[in-house]
């Protein structure tokens, strides 16, 4: 008597068609999820590069304010190498009185901006991205940030 074999189920000798289909689908789901997570990680690391430059620039603004009593673009920034030429994500830094904005190039084609601006009150407070000023403080310029909130650290999200 002949034994019938099904192409859909595995036998003791190895894998059959259905086993290959299931393993391929599972592998595809894992790869797709991993690529999405990795892309988000790369985007956030590019934003972090700009955020790490902020304290240096803030210090130059504060020194200029202490010397002149006004929030103007620090002349000392001309002497300081902000090294955006080597950056893959920072395209430009736009300076203005009491604020500066990073122009960022992320993986999407849309140009993004991340603003840092001064809020005055009892003391000076720097605002990052969508961050809200402290009670009694007011920002001196408008926010120009248009980054997706998910790419920003919690302190810059404004919630």
Secondary structure, DSSP 8 states (H G I E B T S, - for coil): ------SSS-BTTB--HHHHHHHHHHHHHHHHHHHHHHHHHHHHHHHHHHHHHHHHHHHHHHHHHHHHSS----GGGGTS----TT-SSEEEEEEETTEEEEEE--SSSS-EEEEEEEEESSS-EEEETT----TT-EESS-----S-GGGS-GGGS--
